[in-house]
Amino acid sequence: MSFFVKLSAWPRRLKILLMMFTDVILLPFVLWLAIALRFGTVSPRIGEYLWLFLVLPIIAIPIFTRLGLYRSIVRYTSAKFFWTVFYGVSVLSILLLALVALVRLDQVPRSSLVIFWILAIGCIAVTRALARVVILSAEQVGVARKKVAIYGAGKAGTQIAFALVNSKEFNPVAFFDDDPDLQGHYLAGLKVFGPDEFEAVLVKKNIDEIVLAIPSAARSRRREIIEGLRPYGAVLKTVPGVAELVNGSVTVSDLREVGIEDLLGRDAVPPDESLLRKCLFEKTVLITGAGGSIGSELCRQIAKHAPSLLILLDNSEFALYSIEREMRIHFPQLRVKPVLADVCDEKALRRVFLEAQIDTVYHAAAYKHVPLVEENPGVGIVNNAIGTLRVSSLSQEFGVSHFVLISTDKAVRPTNVMGASKRLSELILQAYAETSTRTIFSMVRFGNVLGSSGSVVPLFKEQIRKGGPVTVTHPDVIRYFMTIPEAAQLVIQAGAMAQGGEVFVLDMGEPVRIVELARRMVELSGLTVKDSSCPKGDVEIVYSGLRPGEKLYEELLIGADAEKTSHPRILRAKEYSLPKETILEALGRLEIVCAQGDAGLIKDSLSRVVHEYVPHQMKNP
C-alpha cells in the first residue's frame, strides 16, 4: 500500500503520463486479444500487419486527449466520464476500420474490430475505475472518516452520497427515506432504511452525522424530521433548498449545519409578484442601513426585480463595501451606487436626493441593540428618530413615491429607549403621512429575525462553540422570530399596498421560549444540555437576569385589534398618531436634550412624546 500512497501523491502531470502509457500498452493488447478471439487461437498470425499495433496508440492518444479523457481527475469519475470513454473508443474504432479498409488489409477480419470496440470500452473504463479505487484507498490510509447517514434517497441524496464517497472526511454508510418502495433496496451501494429504524441503525453503525438531502420538502416536513432526529445526538447537516442550488447539483461544499431557522422557519406563502414589482421595477430605490441584516436582505430581494438604480446608504464602511461587492458579483447588470453617509447628516442626504430622482425609500438604518442604546440614549434617539425625520422630510420635499420604515415589536408599549425611539419614528411618519400629497408613508412592524447581528442566535452559536455556558436572561422570556428573507419579502409587499400612514404588522407565527431555543441549538450541534436530569451533559444553560429595559414578552399591537389585508401574513394596525406640529416641536426639544447628554432627562423627555413609554428606572425605582 505504501507504493500506492506515494503514487496518489504524484503531481497531476505525472499521473496523466502514467495513464497515457497504460493506454499505449493496453490498446495494442486489446486489439491482439480481439483478433485472437475471432480466430479462436492464442497465436494468430499478425506479422503482415504488425505495424497496425504500433499505429493504434498514435491514433488513440490524440483522440482521447482531445475529448478530455486525460483532463478528468480519476477520483471524480462520473457518468459523463464513462460516456466520454464510449464516444472516444467508438471514434477510434471507426478510424481503425477506415484505415484497414483504405490499405486493403483483408487479413484483419472486420468482425474482430467490433470485438475490439467492445473490449476497449470495457478495458479503458475498468482501468479508470481501478485507478480510482487505488487513489481513494491510498488517500484514506490513516484518515478517520466521519460516518454519515443520508436522509432522502432521491436525486440530491444520491448525488451527495457519491460526493461523500470521494471526500477524505466523510464515509456514507446508510440511507433513510419515507418511501416504502425504496426501503430495503440499495442506492449508490448503500442500503435504504425506514425512519422507524433510526435508533437501531445509528447505534449499530455508530453514525456521527446525518445529512438531510430533501431540498424540495416543505419547511414543515423538514422541521418534523429534524425534531425527530434531535434526540439521537448526531450532528445534523442539510443540503440547500431547491431555490438555493445554482446548477441543480449537490456537492460536499453545499452542506451546512442544520440551523435554528430550519426549526423555527415556516412554509413560505407565495409572494404577490405584482406587489413586489410595483415599487421596484425600473425604479430608483434608496435603502438606508443597506449593510445591516434587514437592509442587505432588502438589497438582495430588490435586485431581483430590476430597479433602474439601487442606492445603498450606510455609515459602516465595511458593511457598505460587503453589500456593494455582493451586488456587483451576483447582479452585474444592475446599476448600484454606494453612499457612505449618516442618516443624520442632512447635507449628505440632500446630495443623494439631488443626484437621483428617487422613487422608493426603505429606511432600515437604526441602532437596535437594546442594552447599548439604553446606555447611550442620546445617540440612539438621534440616530433612530432624528435620522428618520431627516430622511422622511427630504423624501417629501423631493417627491418620493413610497417611503417604508422598518420598525420593531419593541415599539409597542416600550420599556427601553430603543423601542421608544422606534415608536417615535413611527409617529414621525404618521405625522408626515397626514400632510403629504405625493409621498406615501408607511411602516412595517415585526419581531426578531433569525441570525441578525446582535441577536441571540449568533450569540448562542458562539457560546456553544466555546463549550458554554449559554446565557439566557430569564426562563420565561419569549420572543417572536422570522427568517430574514421572509421578513424582507413581506416588507416590500406591505410597502407596495400602502395608501398612506399605515402601520403594517407582520404575522410572526407562534412565540418561542428563549430557553427552549437555546436547548434546541445545543442539541442541533450534536451535544447535550447539562442540567439536573443530565449532570454529565456538554453545555450548561445559565440565567443572567433581565437586562435594563428588557421585557419578558414582546407585543405587535398597541391597539386591541388589526385589520386583515390581501396578504395572509400582513395585517394593518390601528394606532394613534400626533399632529405634525406637535411631533416637530417635541423633536426639537428632544434633540437639544440629547446634545446635553443627561440620560435621565433624555428618557423623561422621550416619555412626554411617546406616551406609552415607561422608562426602566421609573418602572423599577
C-alpha positions, 0 to 999 in steps of 0.5 A: 500500500505504501507504493500506492500512497506515494503514487496518489501523491504524484503531481497531476502531470505525472499521473496523466503520463502514467495513464497515457502509457497504460493506454499505449500498452493496453490498446495494442493488447486489446486489439491482439486479444480481439483478433485472437478471439475471432480466430479462436487461437492464442497465436494468430498470425499478425506479422503482415500487419504488425505495424497496425499495433504500433499505429493504434496508440498514435491514433488513440492518444490524440483522440482521447486527449482531445475529448478530455479523457486525460483532463478528468481527475480519476477520483471524480469519475462520473457518468459523463466520464464513462460516456466520454470513454464510449464516444472516444473508443467508438471514434477510434474504432471507426478510424481503425476500420477506415484505415484497414479498409483504405490499405486493403488489409483483408487479413484483419477480419472486420468482425474482430474490430467490433470485438475490439470496440467492445473490449476497449470500452470495457478495458479503458473504463475498468482501468479508470475505475481501478485507478480510482479505487487505488487513489481513494484507498491510498488517500484514506490510509490513516484518515478517520472518516466521519460516518454519515447517514443520508436522509432522502434517497432521491436525486440530491441524496444520491448525488451527495452520497457519491460526493461523500464517497470521494471526500477524505472526511466523510464515509456514507454508510446508510440511507433513510427515506419515507418511501416504502418502495425504496426501503430495503433496496440499495442506492449508490451501494448503500442500503435504504432504511425506514425512519422507524429504524433510526435508533437501531441503525445509528447505534449499530453503525455508530453514525456521527452525522446525518445529512438531510438531502430533501431540498424540495420538502416543505419547511414543515416536513423538514422541521418534523424530521429534524425534531425527530432526529434531535434526540439521537445526538448526531450532528445534523447537516442539510443540503440547500433548498431547491431555490438555493442550488445554482446548477441543480447539483449537490456537492460536499461544499453545499452542506451546512449545519442544520440551523435554528431557522430550519426549526423555527422557519415556516412554509413560505406563502407565495409572494404577490409578484405584482406587489413586489414589482410595483415599487421596484421595477425600473425604479430608483430605490434608496435603502438606508442601513443597506449593510445591516441584516434587514437592509442587505436582505432588502438589497438582495430581494430588490435586485431581483426585480430590476430597479433602474438604480439601487442606492445603498446608504450606510455609515459602516464602511465595511458593511457598505463595501460587503453589500456593494461587492455582493451586488456587483458579483451576483447582479452585474447588470444592475446599476448600484451606487454606494453612499457612505453617509449618516442618516443624520447628516442632512447635507449628505442626504440632500446630495443623494436626493439631488443626484437621483430622482428617487422613487422608493425609500426603505429606511432600515438604518437604526441602532437596535441593540437594546442594552447599548442604546439604553446606555447611550440614549442620546445617540440612539434617539438621534440616530433612530428618530432624528435620522428618520425625520431627516430622511422622511422630510427630504423624501417629501420635499423631493417627491418620493413615491413610497417611503417604508420604515422598518420598525420593531415589536419593541415599539409597542408599549416600550420599556427601553429607549430603543423601542421608544425611539422606534415608536417615535419614528413611527409617529414621525411618519404618521405625522408626515403621512397626514400632510403629504400629497405625493409621498406615501408613508408607511411602516412595517412592524415585526419581531426578531429575525433569525441570525441578525447581528446582535441577536441571540442566535449568533450569540448562542452559536458562539457560546456553544462553540466555546463549550458554554455556558449559554446565557439566557436572561430569564426562563420565561422570556419569549420572543417572536422570530422570522427568517430574514428573507421572509421578513424582507419579502413581506416588507416590500409587499406591505410597502407596495399596498400602502395608501398612506400612514399605515402601520403594517404588522407582520404575522410572526407565527407562534412565540418561542421560549428563549430557553427552549431555543437555546436547548434546541441549538445545543442539541442541533450541534450534536451535544447535550444540555447539562442540567439536573436530569443530565449532570454529565451533559456538554453545555450548561444553560445559565440565567443572567437576569433581565437586562435594563429595559428588557421585557419578558414578552414582546407585543405587535399591537398597541391597539386591541385589534388589526385589520386583515389585508390581501396578504395572509401574513400582513395585517394593518394596525390601528394606532394613534398618531400626533399632529405634525406640529406637535411631533416637530416641536417635541423633536426639537426639544428632544434633540437639544436634550440629547446634545446635553447628554443627561440620560435621565432627562433624555428618557423623561423627555422621550416619555412626554412624546411617546406616551406609552413609554415607561422608562426602566428606572421609573418602572423599577425605582 
